């Protein structure tokens, strides 16, 4: 997990300078690709601009700096970031200049268009890596946090030079991290940095030094670690160490450190030795002996696969989940009743005799259950002997992504059931029905009139008692991929020339695009309220088994390890008052 402050340049928003308030709007990021490099070679870095991916808590109220000067003095602070937001395409912030006399010259240059470029400093917490067929890699920051915004004299196109300097610092830190993970002293890393070693030279030197020191490290393991811990603890530690080979940013536990950098056959030797069994022989002999006498190797593979699957499950696109509510975990596979309480009765005037009238609260019940889904894959003895960790990582990451995609598809199938009208509720009607008042009488393209009808329908929704308006507020516009461009244009903010050209819905809703909807209808669109306030569809997991679970065991029909991916997941429609649909045209 990288904590180094990274930067990238961007232009500020034109014609937004407010001299009275001393503010201006800036575009601090568009998430565009930036060329970087690490120990695996060059890659393209991208930033996800989805609202859920960007933590703005430290940017709002953060400093406006002079060219990322964070260390010299407070005089480098030009002002403060007063507001910031992301809309899926770019990040926009409002910055306010200080009233100090020495800052006024910078503010005037910005107002007159002399200073045009800004640069954001940020840290990344979570990465998603994509390897393409041509060998290129794309690393997308799926959870990152901007820290500050700076005005800089460099134009956006010249930002590559500044990034190059930061990249060099990043590679130096990676050399130190590599040495630490391999158990090599800090002086070794400093020597590599001092002679400006290339990535390839640093990697080769570290492997050679580790090989030279291996006998000493191996002799110390039984006394320092293995004899003091239970076998289950050791297999978990070895699985963590295995994970370090595919994620250099992962920080292993103290128990896992002695195993970092070791191959599957080496780990099998360590655990056979810990159990007092024969650990001599070739890699093939040791792996075979471990498979035939203990389940240690299968458990190590299971720990490794679980971490990979969980990581990719978390960063995979969440699809329609953003408009659905995550319910409490189900204790079993029985249907769970979702009880929604109605509104409190209206207050009535108390007459002269002081008598209060009684009222009642209505409730409504919906039911859905969690089911189990899964697949089994076999990893052969040959793959284990060959230490083909990349293949196992690809399989496990694919399971994580596939589990998320499966959930997305189940939600889309649920939403588009009953010819696109959604699942049937307790009143025997689908979610979208003319009797519910949330379905357009005739299909229409996205427009002021169609949007206005959708908003009016949601605003006019009544509670369970049928009399009290609940004033549902539209928050999400859900469309198939075929309508993405149309919807983006309609929701995009712009500056109209006349009052008649004002788009009242610009920026009013967050766009959600799911290409799975196209298979059912390329024209139907939906409007959803905030699911935290008015949930329409709810999903849940089995208690204790949230997300995809990976399990392993020694193979019976196959010579190797059987790996099973399992998902306990369910979803159902629970209300109609927070959504509206139009079949489109």
Secondary structure, 3 states (H helix, E strand, C coil): CCCCCEEEEEEECCCCCECCCCEEEEEEECCCCEEEEECCEEEEEEECCCHHHECCCCCCCCEEEECCCCCCCHHHEEEEEEEEEECCCCEEEEEEECCCHHHHHHHHHHHCCCCCEEEEEEEEEEEEEEECCCCCEEEEEEEEEEEEEEEECCCHHHHHHHHHHHHHHHHHHHHHHHHHHCCCCHHHHHHHHHCCCCHHHHHHHHHHHHHHHHHHHHHHHHHHCHHHCCHHHHHHHHHHHHHHCCCCCCCCCHHHHCCCCCCHHHHHHHHHHHCCCCCCCCHHHHHHHHHHHCCHHHHHHHHHHHHHHHHHHHHCCCHHHHHCEECCCECCCCCEEEEEECCCCCCCCCCCCCCCCCCCCCEEEEEECCEEEEEEEEEEHHHHHCCCHHHHHHHHHHHHHHHHHHHHHHHHHHHCHHHHCCCECCCCCECCCHHHCCECCCCCCCCHHHHHHHHHHHHCCECCCCCCECCCCEEEEEECHHHHHHHHHHHCCCCCCCHHHCCCCCCCCEEEECHHHHHCCCCCEEEEECCCCCCCEEEEEECCCCCCEEEEEECCCCCEEEEEEEEEEEEEECCCCCEEEECCC
